[in-house]
Amino acid sequence: MSNPQEQFLTAYRAGLEGLVNLAGTMLGEAERLRTSQLEAIRAAMGEHAELSKAVCSANTLNDLLAAQARFANHQIEIVLGFWNRHFEAASHGQREALRRIEEQAAQMNEEFGKMVESLPPGAEPMAAAIKSLMQAGYAAFGMGAQVSEQAARLTESQIATATAGIREAAASAGQKTA
């Protein structure tokens, strides 16, 4: 059986390892977001060139207005797509971070539990207080994680609703111009 100091160091190392893993996860999420944004920019540039040609080749005022309406709708789609991807990535990153933190908290709880169990005889009241504190902290974290998850879902839902409304309004405006 290892002594409390070794157990504390093991728990500390596990905490540091968890932080490094969390940083790696967040870096991966940032990289995924940037890759998605670059792909969207490439696609937007191609579509932008086509729409610009349509505006330049308009022969009548109606052709010009129709081309500009398509161009404006395209710009709105780009903006909506950007923010949609941004919030989606943020939500995904938050969920992944919470998952990693929860795993780490469970591991640390287990390590500290082992450390408390190995306390010398006569330290039972102290061990009981530490266990109670650990359980309260873990329960509080669980409630915080649930609130964060619900907030992320609500945000995604509101963004989807707003995006659909803006697209519908843009399509309606485009039909009135055409």
Secondary structure, 3 states (H helix, E strand, C coil): CCCHHHHHHHHHHHHHHHHHHHHHHHHHHHHHHHHHHHHHHHHHHHHHHHHHHHHHCCCCHHHHHHHHHHHHHHHHHHHHHHHHHHHHHHHHHHHHHHHHHHHHHHHHHHHHHHHHHCCCCCCHHHHHHHHHHHHHHHHHHHHHHHHHHHHHHHHHHHHHHHHHHHHHHHHHHHHHHC
